[in-house]
Amino acid sequence: QVQLVESGGGLVQTGGSLRLSCVASGSISSINTMAWYRQAPAKQRELVAVITRGGTTNYIDSVKGRCTISRDDAKNTVYLQMNSLKPEDAAVYYCNLDVWSLGRLNNYWGQGTQVTVSS
C-alpha cells in the first residue's frame, strides 16, 4: 500500500507565496508522473502542473510564470512552489502520483491541502 501526505497549504495574502509538498510512502519501486490538481468550491477539479519522470513539466496557463513543480525521487516527494498568489488560486490542492508498487502501476491521490488567498 502507498500513502500520500500533503503539507504546506495555508492562508496567504495576495502576492504571497506557498510551497506545497507531497510525500509518498509505502512499498514504492518508482514513481512516474507526478501532478498537482486543485478544486475550488463549486468548480471541477483541474490539473495545475505535471512533471514526468524525466523532468518535463507542464502548467495550466493561469499559473505559468508563477508556479514551479519539482520532484525529489530520493524522497518520493513532489513540490509546488507558488508565487504571486491571487485570490483565484484559492482551492484545495491535491497531489496525484503514478506509482510502481509491488509490480503494479497504480494512481494515488493525496488527501488535499487548503490554500486560501486573502485580497
Backbone atoms as SQL, in Angstrom:
CREATE TABLE atoms (id INTEGER PRIMARY KEY, chain TEXT, resi INTEGER, resn TEXT, atom TEXT, x REAL, y REAL, z REAL);
INSERT INTO atoms VALUES
  (1, 'A', 1, 'GLN', 'N', 0.843, -1.196, 0.000),
  (2, 'A', 1, 'GLN', 'CA', 0.000, 0.000, 0.000),
  (3, 'A', 1, 'GLN', 'C', 0.871, 1.236, 0.000),
  (4, 'A', 2, 'VAL', 'N', 0.345, 2.277, -0.611),
  (5, 'A', 2, 'VAL', 'CA', 1.065, 3.545, -0.731),
  (6, 'A', 2, 'VAL', 'C', 0.217, 4.650, -0.112),
  (7, 'A', 3, 'GLN', 'N', 0.850, 5.504, 0.637),
  (8, 'A', 3, 'GLN', 'CA', 0.160, 6.645, 1.239),
  (9, 'A', 3, 'GLN', 'C', 0.817, 7.939, 0.780),
  (10, 'A', 4, 'LEU', 'N', -0.014, 8.944, 0.569),
  (11, 'A', 4, 'LEU', 'CA', 0.468, 10.267, 0.203),
  (12, 'A', 4, 'LEU', 'C', 0.079, 11.249, 1.304),
  (13, 'A', 5, 'VAL', 'N', 1.027, 12.046, 1.720),
  (14, 'A', 5, 'VAL', 'CA', 0.759, 13.054, 2.743),
  (15, 'A', 5, 'VAL', 'C', 1.177, 14.413, 2.206),
  (16, 'A', 6, 'GLU', 'N', 0.218, 15.319, 2.170),
  (17, 'A', 6, 'GLU', 'CA', 0.464, 16.667, 1.663),
  (18, 'A', 6, 'GLU', 'C', 0.643, 17.628, 2.826),
  (19, 'A', 7, 'SER', 'N', 1.366, 18.685, 2.551),
  (20, 'A', 7, 'SER', 'CA', 1.543, 19.752, 3.535),
  (21, 'A', 7, 'SER', 'C', 1.869, 21.045, 2.816),
  (22, 'A', 8, 'GLY', 'N', 1.817, 22.137, 3.566),
  (23, 'A', 8, 'GLY', 'CA', 2.250, 23.415, 3.021),
  (24, 'A', 8, 'GLY', 'C', 1.144, 24.395, 2.699),
  (25, 'A', 9, 'GLY', 'N', -0.094, 23.947, 2.753),
  (26, 'A', 9, 'GLY', 'CA', -1.181, 24.881, 2.491),
  (27, 'A', 9, 'GLY', 'C', -1.361, 25.850, 3.642),
  (28, 'A', 10, 'GLY', 'N', -2.225, 26.828, 3.414),
  (29, 'A', 10, 'GLY', 'CA', -2.487, 27.798, 4.466),
  (30, 'A', 10, 'GLY', 'C', -3.105, 29.057, 3.930),
  (31, 'A', 11, 'LEU', 'N', -3.108, 30.071, 4.773),
  (32, 'A', 11, 'LEU', 'CA', -3.660, 31.377, 4.423),
  (33, 'A', 11, 'LEU', 'C', -2.526, 32.323, 4.069),
  (34, 'A', 12, 'VAL', 'N', -2.651, 32.982, 2.938),
  (35, 'A', 12, 'VAL', 'CA', -1.625, 33.907, 2.488),
  (36, 'A', 12, 'VAL', 'C', -2.299, 35.108, 1.849),
  (37, 'A', 13, 'GLN', 'N', -1.648, 36.249, 1.910),
  (38, 'A', 13, 'GLN', 'CA', -2.177, 37.445, 1.268),
  (39, 'A', 13, 'GLN', 'C', -1.908, 37.408, -0.228),
  (40, 'A', 14, 'THR', 'N', -2.683, 38.146, -0.971),
  (41, 'A', 14, 'THR', 'CA', -2.441, 38.292, -2.398),
  (42, 'A', 14, 'THR', 'C', -1.000, 38.740, -2.627),
  (43, 'A', 15, 'GLY', 'N', -0.348, 38.060, -3.550),
  (44, 'A', 15, 'GLY', 'CA', 1.051, 38.354, -3.833),
  (45, 'A', 15, 'GLY', 'C', 2.026, 37.503, -3.048),
  (46, 'A', 16, 'GLY', 'N', 1.512, 36.755, -2.091),
  (47, 'A', 16, 'GLY', 'CA', 2.377, 35.920, -1.268),
  (48, 'A', 16, 'GLY', 'C', 2.747, 34.616, -1.937),
  (49, 'A', 17, 'SER', 'N', 3.467, 33.802, -1.173),
  (50, 'A', 17, 'SER', 'CA', 3.979, 32.533, -1.702),
  (51, 'A', 17, 'SER', 'C', 3.677, 31.393, -0.747),
  (52, 'A', 18, 'LEU', 'N', 3.548, 30.219, -1.327),
  (53, 'A', 18, 'LEU', 'CA', 3.426, 28.987, -0.565),
  (54, 'A', 18, 'LEU', 'C', 4.187, 27.894, -1.293),
  (55, 'A', 19, 'ARG', 'N', 4.660, 26.934, -0.523),
  (56, 'A', 19, 'ARG', 'CA', 5.297, 25.758, -1.118),
  (57, 'A', 19, 'ARG', 'C', 4.575, 24.515, -0.612),
  (58, 'A', 20, 'LEU', 'N', 3.930, 23.820, -1.524),
  (59, 'A', 20, 'LEU', 'CA', 3.237, 22.594, -1.184),
  (60, 'A', 20, 'LEU', 'C', 4.178, 21.408, -1.355),
  (61, 'A', 21, 'SER', 'N', 4.008, 20.427, -0.481),
  (62, 'A', 21, 'SER', 'CA', 4.790, 19.200, -0.565),
  (63, 'A', 21, 'SER', 'C', 3.853, 18.004, -0.512),
  (64, 'A', 22, 'CYS', 'N', 4.264, 16.953, -1.172),
  (65, 'A', 22, 'CYS', 'CA', 3.511, 15.700, -1.140),
  (66, 'A', 22, 'CYS', 'C', 4.524, 14.562, -1.062),
  (67, 'A', 23, 'VAL', 'N', 4.481, 13.830, 0.044),
  (68, 'A', 23, 'VAL', 'CA', 5.423, 12.745, 0.281),
  (69, 'A', 23, 'VAL', 'C', 4.701, 11.404, 0.161),
  (70, 'A', 24, 'ALA', 'N', 5.255, 10.545, -0.651),
  (71, 'A', 24, 'ALA', 'CA', 4.700, 9.200, -0.811),
  (72, 'A', 24, 'ALA', 'C', 5.511, 8.214, 0.020),
  (73, 'A', 25, 'SER', 'N', 4.799, 7.289, 0.659),
  (74, 'A', 25, 'SER', 'CA', 5.469, 6.279, 1.459),
  (75, 'A', 25, 'SER', 'C', 4.790, 4.929, 1.247),
  (76, 'A', 26, 'GLY', 'N', 5.515, 3.877, 1.593),
  (77, 'A', 26, 'GLY', 'CA', 4.985, 2.534, 1.412),
  (78, 'A', 26, 'GLY', 'C', 5.902, 1.721, 0.529),
  (79, 'A', 27, 'SER', 'N', 5.332, 0.704, -0.094),
  (80, 'A', 27, 'SER', 'CA', 6.112, -0.192, -0.955),
  (81, 'A', 27, 'SER', 'C', 6.241, 0.428, -2.353),
  (82, 'A', 28, 'ILE', 'N', 7.199, 1.309, -2.492),
  (83, 'A', 28, 'ILE', 'CA', 7.367, 2.069, -3.731),
  (84, 'A', 28, 'ILE', 'C', 8.631, 1.627, -4.448),
  (85, 'A', 29, 'SER', 'N', 8.464, 1.241, -5.712),
  (86, 'A', 29, 'SER', 'CA', 9.628, 0.936, -6.544),
  (87, 'A', 29, 'SER', 'C', 10.100, 2.193, -7.266),
  (88, 'A', 30, 'SER', 'N', 9.169, 2.874, -7.872),
  (89, 'A', 30, 'SER', 'CA', 9.474, 4.122, -8.547),
  (90, 'A', 30, 'SER', 'C', 8.172, 4.879, -8.790),
  (91, 'A', 31, 'ILE', 'N', 8.316, 6.132, -9.149),
  (92, 'A', 31, 'ILE', 'CA', 7.161, 6.969, -9.419),
  (93, 'A', 31, 'ILE', 'C', 7.296, 7.576, -10.803),
  (94, 'A', 32, 'ASN', 'N', 6.277, 7.431, -11.610),
  (95, 'A', 32, 'ASN', 'CA', 6.300, 8.019, -12.942),
  (96, 'A', 32, 'ASN', 'C', 5.850, 9.478, -12.854),
  (97, 'A', 33, 'THR', 'N', 4.727, 9.780, -13.439),
  (98, 'A', 33, 'THR', 'CA', 4.245, 11.153, -13.467),
  (99, 'A', 33, 'THR', 'C', 3.750, 11.597, -12.094),
  (100, 'A', 34, 'MET', 'N', 4.106, 12.818, -11.739),
  (101, 'A', 34, 'MET', 'CA', 3.616, 13.458, -10.513),
  (102, 'A', 34, 'MET', 'C', 2.870, 14.719, -10.922),
  (103, 'A', 35, 'ALA', 'N', 1.784, 15.003, -10.255),
  (104, 'A', 35, 'ALA', 'CA', 0.974, 16.152, -10.661),
  (105, 'A', 35, 'ALA', 'C', 0.303, 16.793, -9.455),
  (106, 'A', 36, 'TRP', 'N', -0.064, 18.045, -9.660),
  (107, 'A', 36, 'TRP', 'CA', -0.880, 18.779, -8.698),
  (108, 'A', 36, 'TRP', 'C', -2.174, 19.190, -9.380),
  (109, 'A', 37, 'TYR', 'N', -3.267, 18.950, -8.696),
  (110, 'A', 37, 'TYR', 'CA', -4.588, 19.389, -9.124),
  (111, 'A', 37, 'TYR', 'C', -5.121, 20.346, -8.071),
  (112, 'A', 38, 'ARG', 'N', -6.158, 21.072, -8.441),
  (113, 'A', 38, 'ARG', 'CA', -6.847, 21.900, -7.451),
  (114, 'A', 38, 'ARG', 'C', -8.341, 21.904, -7.739),
  (115, 'A', 39, 'GLN', 'N', -9.081, 22.138, -6.678),
  (116, 'A', 39, 'GLN', 'CA', -10.529, 22.211, -6.808),
  (117, 'A', 39, 'GLN', 'C', -11.057, 23.311, -5.912),
  (118, 'A', 40, 'ALA', 'N', -11.640, 24.308, -6.547),
  (119, 'A', 40, 'ALA', 'CA', -12.279, 25.402, -5.817),
  (120, 'A', 40, 'ALA', 'C', -13.739, 25.054, -5.595),
  (121, 'A', 41, 'PRO', 'N', -14.385, 25.691, -4.623),
  (122, 'A', 41, 'PRO', 'CA', -15.795, 25.411, -4.358),
  (123, 'A', 41, 'PRO', 'C', -16.655, 25.571, -5.591),
  (124, 'A', 42, 'ALA', 'N', -17.515, 24.607, -5.826),
  (125, 'A', 42, 'ALA', 'CA', -18.461, 24.613, -6.942),
  (126, 'A', 42, 'ALA', 'C', -17.784, 24.561, -8.307),
  (127, 'A', 43, 'LYS', 'N', -16.528, 24.173, -8.337),
  (128, 'A', 43, 'LYS', 'CA', -15.814, 24.055, -9.606),
  (129, 'A', 43, 'LYS', 'C', -15.256, 22.643, -9.752),
  (130, 'A', 44, 'GLN', 'N', -14.975, 22.281, -10.997),
  (131, 'A', 44, 'GLN', 'CA', -14.387, 20.973, -11.242),
  (132, 'A', 44, 'GLN', 'C', -12.911, 20.975, -10.863),
  (133, 'A', 45, 'ARG', 'N', -12.429, 19.798, -10.502),
  (134, 'A', 45, 'ARG', 'CA', -11.007, 19.659, -10.227),
  (135, 'A', 45, 'ARG', 'C', -10.238, 19.872, -11.523),
  (136, 'A', 46, 'GLU', 'N', -9.149, 20.640, -11.442),
  (137, 'A', 46, 'GLU', 'CA', -8.367, 20.921, -12.643),
  (138, 'A', 46, 'GLU', 'C', -6.892, 20.612, -12.404),
  (139, 'A', 47, 'LEU', 'N', -6.246, 20.212, -13.480),
  (140, 'A', 47, 'LEU', 'CA', -4.816, 19.940, -13.425),
  (141, 'A', 47, 'LEU', 'C', -4.059, 21.260, -13.419),
  (142, 'A', 48, 'VAL', 'N', -3.190, 21.432, -12.449),
  (143, 'A', 48, 'VAL', 'CA', -2.417, 22.665, -12.323),
  (144, 'A', 48, 'VAL', 'C', -1.033, 22.511, -12.944),
  (145, 'A', 49, 'ALA', 'N', -0.366, 21.434, -12.595),
  (146, 'A', 49, 'ALA', 'CA', 1.005, 21.245, -13.073),
  (147, 'A', 49, 'ALA', 'C', 1.330, 19.762, -13.048),
  (148, 'A', 50, 'VAL', 'N', 2.212, 19.362, -13.939),
  (149, 'A', 50, 'VAL', 'CA', 2.615, 17.964, -14.018),
  (150, 'A', 50, 'VAL', 'C', 4.103, 17.896, -14.320),
  (151, 'A', 51, 'ILE', 'N', 4.744, 16.864, -13.777),
  (152, 'A', 51, 'ILE', 'CA', 6.158, 16.632, -14.051),
  (153, 'A', 51, 'ILE', 'C', 6.348, 15.147, -14.310),
  (154, 'A', 52, 'THR', 'N', 7.011, 14.846, -15.414),
  (155, 'A', 52, 'THR', 'CA', 7.255, 13.463, -15.770),
  (156, 'A', 52, 'THR', 'C', 8.470, 12.923, -15.024),
  (157, 'A', 53, 'ARG', 'N', 8.689, 11.639, -15.171),
  (158, 'A', 53, 'ARG', 'CA', 9.845, 11.031, -14.519),
  (159, 'A', 53, 'ARG', 'C', 11.143, 11.624, -15.079),
  (160, 'A', 54, 'GLY', 'N', 11.090, 12.033, -16.327),
  (161, 'A', 54, 'GLY', 'CA', 12.270, 12.624, -16.947),
  (162, 'A', 54, 'GLY', 'C', 12.452, 14.098, -16.640),
  (163, 'A', 55, 'GLY', 'N', 11.482, 14.683, -15.932),
  (164, 'A', 55, 'GLY', 'CA', 11.619, 16.075, -15.536),
  (165, 'A', 55, 'GLY', 'C', 10.908, 17.078, -16.430),
  (166, 'A', 56, 'THR', 'N', 10.197, 16.601, -17.415),
  (167, 'A', 56, 'THR', 'CA', 9.420, 17.516, -18.260),
  (168, 'A', 56, 'THR', 'C', 8.221, 18.034, -17.487),
  (169, 'A', 57, 'THR', 'N', 8.007, 19.337, -17.578),
  (170, 'A', 57, 'THR', 'CA', 6.922, 19.957, -16.819),
  (171, 'A', 57, 'THR', 'C', 5.905, 20.609, -17.754),
  (172, 'A', 58, 'ASN', 'N', 4.702, 20.738, -17.220),
  (173, 'A', 58, 'ASN', 'CA', 3.631, 21.421, -17.935),
  (174, 'A', 58, 'ASN', 'C', 2.726, 22.097, -16.926),
  (175, 'A', 59, 'TYR', 'N', 2.194, 23.252, -17.320),
  (176, 'A', 59, 'TYR', 'CA', 1.364, 24.041, -16.415),
  (177, 'A', 59, 'TYR', 'C', 0.117, 24.539, -17.137),
  (178, 'A', 60, 'ILE', 'N', -0.934, 24.758, -16.358),
  (179, 'A', 60, 'ILE', 'CA', -2.060, 25.459, -16.960),
  (180, 'A', 60, 'ILE', 'C', -1.653, 26.919, -17.135),
  (181, 'A', 61, 'ASP', 'N', -2.289, 27.554, -18.112),
  (182, 'A', 61, 'ASP', 'CA', -1.885, 28.905, -18.479),
  (183, 'A', 61, 'ASP', 'C', -1.964, 29.880, -17.307),
  (184, 'A', 62, 'SER', 'N', -2.943, 29.700, -16.453),
  (185, 'A', 62, 'SER', 'CA', -3.179, 30.686, -15.398),
  (186, 'A', 62, 'SER', 'C', -2.085, 30.711, -14.333),
  (187, 'A', 63, 'VAL', 'N', -1.228, 29.692, -14.280),
  (188, 'A', 63, 'VAL', 'CA', -0.164, 29.672, -13.265),
  (189, 'A', 63, 'VAL', 'C', 1.226, 29.754, -13.889),
  (190, 'A', 64, 'LYS', 'N', 1.304, 29.748, -15.191),
  (191, 'A', 64, 'LYS', 'CA', 2.619, 29.811, -15.847),
  (192, 'A', 64, 'LYS', 'C', 3.361, 31.077, -15.422),
  (193, 'A', 65, 'GLY', 'N', 4.611, 30.888, -15.076),
  (194, 'A', 65, 'GLY', 'CA', 5.429, 32.009, -14.640),
  (195, 'A', 65, 'GLY', 'C', 5.307, 32.304, -13.157),
  (196, 'A', 66, 'ARG', 'N', 4.336, 31.701, -12.501),
  (197, 'A', 66, 'ARG', 'CA', 4.145, 31.936, -11.066),
  (198, 'A', 66, 'ARG', 'C', 4.365, 30.681, -10.235),
  (199, 'A', 67, 'CYS', 'N', 4.221, 29.526, -10.844),
  (200, 'A', 67, 'CYS', 'CA', 4.337, 28.271, -10.106),
  (201, 'A', 67, 'CYS', 'C', 5.414, 27.387, -10.720),
  (202, 'A', 68, 'THR', 'N', 6.043, 26.616, -9.858),
  (203, 'A', 68, 'THR', 'CA', 7.075, 25.680, -10.306),
  (204, 'A', 68, 'THR', 'C', 6.851, 24.340, -9.641),
  (205, 'A', 69, 'ILE', 'N', 6.718, 23.303, -10.464),
  (206, 'A', 69, 'ILE', 'CA', 6.612, 21.948, -9.927),
  (207, 'A', 69, 'ILE', 'C', 7.996, 21.302, -9.994),
  (208, 'A', 70, 'SER', 'N', 8.337, 20.566, -8.961),
  (209, 'A', 70, 'SER', 'CA', 9.627, 19.886, -8.932),
  (210, 'A', 70, 'SER', 'C', 9.468, 18.573, -8.173),
  (211, 'A', 71, 'ARG', 'N', 10.461, 17.720, -8.299),
  (212, 'A', 71, 'ARG', 'CA', 10.388, 16.414, -7.634),
  (213, 'A', 71, 'ARG', 'C', 11.733, 16.030, -7.078),
  (214, 'A', 72, 'ASP', 'N', 11.690, 15.248, -6.024),
  (215, 'A', 72, 'ASP', 'CA', 12.891, 14.668, -5.430),
  (216, 'A', 72, 'ASP', 'C', 12.618, 13.169, -5.334),
  (217, 'A', 73, 'ASP', 'N', 13.134, 12.422, -6.276),
  (218, 'A', 73, 'ASP', 'CA', 12.829, 10.996, -6.329),
  (219, 'A', 73, 'ASP', 'C', 13.459, 10.234, -5.163),
  (220, 'A', 74, 'ALA', 'N', 14.543, 10.730, -4.633),
  (221, 'A', 74, 'ALA', 'CA', 15.157, 10.072, -3.476),
  (222, 'A', 74, 'ALA', 'C', 14.249, 10.138, -2.258),
  (223, 'A', 75, 'LYS', 'N', 13.407, 11.159, -2.226),
  (224, 'A', 75, 'LYS', 'CA', 12.492, 11.343, -1.101),
  (225, 'A', 75, 'LYS', 'C', 11.051, 11.020, -1.472),
  (226, 'A', 76, 'ASN', 'N', 10.841, 10.555, -2.700),
  (227, 'A', 76, 'ASN', 'CA', 9.469, 10.267, -3.168),
  (228, 'A', 76, 'ASN', 'C', 8.541, 11.450, -2.922),
  (229, 'A', 77, 'THR', 'N', 9.019, 12.616, -3.288),
  (230, 'A', 77, 'THR', 'CA', 8.311, 13.852, -2.962),
  (231, 'A', 77, 'THR', 'C', 8.147, 14.728, -4.198),
  (232, 'A', 78, 'VAL', 'N', 7.002, 15.364, -4.277),
  (233, 'A', 78, 'VAL', 'CA', 6.750, 16.361, -5.308),
  (234, 'A', 78, 'VAL', 'C', 6.397, 17.674, -4.618),
  (235, 'A', 79, 'TYR', 'N', 6.856, 18.767, -5.199),
  (236, 'A', 79, 'TYR', 'CA', 6.642, 20.092, -4.634),
  (237, 'A', 79, 'TYR', 'C', 5.898, 20.969, -5.635),
  (238, 'A', 80, 'LEU', 'N', 5.224, 21.965, -5.106),
  (239, 'A', 80, 'LEU', 'CA', 4.652, 23.010, -5.939),
  (240, 'A', 80, 'LEU', 'C', 4.942, 24.340, -5.269),
  (241, 'A', 81, 'GLN', 'N', 5.855, 25.073, -5.853),
  (242, 'A', 81, 'GLN', 'CA', 6.173, 26.412, -5.369),
  (243, 'A', 81, 'GLN', 'C', 5.243, 27.396, -6.061),
  (244, 'A', 82, 'MET', 'N', 4.485, 28.118, -5.268),
  (245, 'A', 82, 'MET', 'CA', 3.513, 29.053, -5.820),
  (246, 'A', 82, 'MET', 'C', 3.864, 30.461, -5.363),
  (247, 'A', 83, 'ASN', 'N', 4.085, 31.342, -6.317),
  (248, 'A', 83, 'ASN', 'CA', 4.428, 32.728, -6.041),
  (249, 'A', 83, 'ASN', 'C', 3.353, 33.658, -6.610),
  (250, 'A', 84, 'SER', 'N', 3.390, 34.882, -6.163),
  (251, 'A', 84, 'SER', 'CA', 2.443, 35.895, -6.656),
  (252, 'A', 84, 'SER', 'C', 1.015, 35.374, -6.644),
  (253, 'A', 85, 'LEU', 'N', 0.639, 34.808, -5.527),
  (254, 'A', 85, 'LEU', 'CA', -0.683, 34.178, -5.428),
  (255, 'A', 85, 'LEU', 'C', -1.801, 35.188, -5.575),
  (256, 'A', 86, 'LYS', 'N', -2.865, 34.726, -6.197),
  (257, 'A', 86, 'LYS', 'CA', -4.049, 35.543, -6.453),
  (258, 'A', 86, 'LYS', 'C', -5.253, 34.903, -5.766),
  (259, 'A', 87, 'PRO', 'N', -6.282, 35.681, -5.503),
  (260, 'A', 87, 'PRO', 'CA', -7.491, 35.091, -4.894),
  (261, 'A', 87, 'PRO', 'C', -8.043, 33.920, -5.697),
  (262, 'A', 88, 'GLU', 'N', -7.911, 33.968, -7.001),
  (263, 'A', 88, 'GLU', 'CA', -8.429, 32.877, -7.840),
  (264, 'A', 88, 'GLU', 'C', -7.607, 31.595, -7.737),
  (265, 'A', 89, 'ASP', 'N', -6.472, 31.649, -7.051),
  (266, 'A', 89, 'ASP', 'CA', -5.689, 30.431, -6.803),
  (267, 'A', 89, 'ASP', 'C', -6.217, 29.658, -5.594),
  (268, 'A', 90, 'ALA', 'N', -7.110, 30.262, -4.843),
  (269, 'A', 90, 'ALA', 'CA', -7.632, 29.606, -3.645),
  (270, 'A', 90, 'ALA', 'C', -8.391, 28.341, -4.015),
  (271, 'A', 91, 'ALA', 'N', -8.047, 27.249, -3.360),
  (272, 'A', 91, 'ALA', 'CA', -8.658, 25.953, -3.665),
  (273, 'A', 91, 'ALA', 'C', -8.057, 24.904, -2.728),
  (274, 'A', 92, 'VAL', 'N', -8.600, 23.717, -2.807),
  (275, 'A', 92, 'VAL', 'CA', -7.942, 22.573, -2.186),
  (276, 'A', 92, 'VAL', 'C', -7.019, 21.975, -3.240),
  (277, 'A', 93, 'TYR', 'N', -5.772, 21.830, -2.885),
  (278, 'A', 93, 'TYR', 'CA', -4.772, 21.299, -3.801),
  (279, 'A', 93, 'TYR', 'C', -4.500, 19.831, -3.476),
  (280, 'A', 94, 'TYR', 'N', -4.486, 19.021, -4.522),
  (281, 'A', 94, 'TYR', 'CA', -4.281, 17.581, -4.379),
  (282, 'A', 94, 'TYR', 'C', -3.073, 17.142, -5.211),
  (283, 'A', 95, 'CYS', 'N', -2.253, 16.292, -4.647),
  (284, 'A', 95, 'CYS', 'CA', -1.209, 15.681, -5.452),
  (285, 'A', 95, 'CYS', 'C', -1.740, 14.366, -6.020),
  (286, 'A', 96, 'ASN', 'N', -1.175, 13.995, -7.143),
  (287, 'A', 96, 'ASN', 'CA', -1.585, 12.780, -7.834),
  (288, 'A', 96, 'ASN', 'C', -0.347, 12.125, -8.421),
  (289, 'A', 97, 'LEU', 'N', -0.132, 10.872, -8.075),
  (290, 'A', 97, 'LEU', 'CA', 1.097, 10.185, -8.478),
  (291, 'A', 97, 'LEU', 'C', 0.792, 8.847, -9.140),
  (292, 'A', 98, 'ASP', 'N', 1.556, 8.534, -10.159),
  (293, 'A', 98, 'ASP', 'CA', 1.547, 7.196, -10.756),
  (294, 'A', 98, 'ASP', 'C', 2.720, 6.422, -10.149),
  (295, 'A', 99, 'VAL', 'N', 2.401, 5.425, -9.349),
  (296, 'A', 99, 'VAL', 'CA', 3.405, 4.758, -8.536),
  (297, 'A', 99, 'VAL', 'C', 3.539, 3.287, -8.912),
  (298, 'A', 100, 'TRP', 'N', 4.782, 2.856, -9.127),
  (299, 'A', 100, 'TRP', 'CA', 5.062, 1.439, -9.272),
  (300, 'A', 100, 'TRP', 'C', 5.242, 0.849, -7.878),
  (301, 'A', 101, 'SER', 'N', 4.362, -0.095, -7.556),
  (302, 'A', 101, 'SER', 'CA', 4.394, -0.708, -6.236),
  (303, 'A', 101, 'SER', 'C', 4.057, -2.179, -6.358),
  (304, 'A', 102, 'LEU', 'N', 4.926, -3.021, -5.856),
  (305, 'A', 102, 'LEU', 'CA', 4.702, -4.474, -5.855),
  (306, 'A', 102, 'LEU', 'C', 4.369, -4.982, -7.250),
  (307, 'A', 103, 'GLY', 'N', 5.073, -4.451, -8.237),
  (308, 'A', 103, 'GLY', 'CA', 4.926, -4.931, -9.596),
  (309, 'A', 103, 'GLY', 'C', 3.751, -4.362, -10.375),
  (310, 'A', 104, 'ARG', 'N', 3.048, -3.415, -9.787),
  (311, 'A', 104, 'ARG', 'CA', 1.888, -2.832, -10.451),
  (312, 'A', 104, 'ARG', 'C', 1.991, -1.312, -10.459),
  (313, 'A', 105, 'LEU', 'N', 1.431, -0.725, -11.519),
  (314, 'A', 105, 'LEU', 'CA', 1.372, 0.729, -11.620),
  (315, 'A', 105, 'LEU', 'C', -0.021, 1.184, -11.216),
  (316, 'A', 106, 'ASN', 'N', -0.084, 1.971, -10.179),
  (317, 'A', 106, 'ASN', 'CA', -1.362, 2.468, -9.680),
  (318, 'A', 106, 'ASN', 'C', -1.311, 3.981, -9.538),
  (319, 'A', 107, 'ASN', 'N', -2.482, 4.571, -9.547),
  (320, 'A', 107, 'ASN', 'CA', -2.610, 6.012, -9.403),
  (321, 'A', 107, 'ASN', 'C', -3.138, 6.340, -8.005),
  (322, 'A', 108, 'TYR', 'N', -2.507, 7.301, -7.359),
  (323, 'A', 108, 'TYR', 'CA', -2.867, 7.652, -5.994),
  (324, 'A', 108, 'TYR', 'C', -3.120, 9.148, -5.872),
  (325, 'A', 109, 'TRP', 'N', -4.048, 9.474, -4.963),
  (326, 'A', 109, 'TRP', 'CA', -4.362, 10.868, -4.652),
  (327, 'A', 109, 'TRP', 'C', -3.976, 11.180, -3.207),
  (328, 'A', 110, 'GLY', 'N', -3.506, 12.407, -2.997),
  (329, 'A', 110, 'GLY', 'CA', -3.330, 12.884, -1.643),
  (330, 'A', 110, 'GLY', 'C', -4.669, 13.310, -1.064),
  (331, 'A', 111, 'GLN', 'N', -4.623, 13.663, 0.230),
  (332, 'A', 111, 'GLN', 'CA', -5.867, 13.999, 0.926),
  (333, 'A', 111, 'GLN', 'C', -6.304, 15.441, 0.692),
  (334, 'A', 112, 'GLY', 'N', -5.411, 16.224, 0.132),
  (335, 'A', 112, 'GLY', 'CA', -5.735, 17.617, -0.158),
  (336, 'A', 112, 'GLY', 'C', -5.219, 18.564, 0.904),
  (337, 'A', 113, 'THR', 'N', -4.794, 19.728, 0.470),
  (338, 'A', 113, 'THR', 'CA', -4.357, 20.773, 1.393),
  (339, 'A', 113, 'THR', 'C', -4.981, 22.091, 0.947),
  (340, 'A', 114, 'GLN', 'N', -5.533, 22.818, 1.889),
  (341, 'A', 114, 'GLN', 'CA', -6.282, 24.034, 1.576),
  (342, 'A', 114, 'GLN', 'C', -5.343, 25.210, 1.369),
  (343, 'A', 115, 'VAL', 'N', -5.557, 25.927, 0.289),
  (344, 'A', 115, 'VAL', 'CA', -4.856, 27.181, 0.033),
  (345, 'A', 115, 'VAL', 'C', -5.892, 28.299, 0.006),
  (346, 'A', 116, 'THR', 'N', -5.718, 29.277, 0.869),
  (347, 'A', 116, 'THR', 'CA', -6.617, 30.412, 0.943),
  (348, 'A', 116, 'THR', 'C', -5.815, 31.678, 0.675),
  (349, 'A', 117, 'VAL', 'N', -6.322, 32.510, -0.212),
  (350, 'A', 117, 'VAL', 'CA', -5.625, 33.743, -0.575),
  (351, 'A', 117, 'VAL', 'C', -6.536, 34.919, -0.264),
  (352, 'A', 118, 'SER', 'N', -6.083, 35.765, 0.634),
  (353, 'A', 118, 'SER', 'CA', -6.887, 36.930, 1.020),
  (354, 'A', 118, 'SER', 'C', -6.540, 38.121, 0.142),
  (355, 'A', 119, 'SER', 'N', -7.558, 38.890, -0.184),
  (356, 'A', 119, 'SER', 'CA', -7.325, 40.053, -1.057),
  (357, 'A', 119, 'SER', 'C', -7.052, 41.309, -0.248);
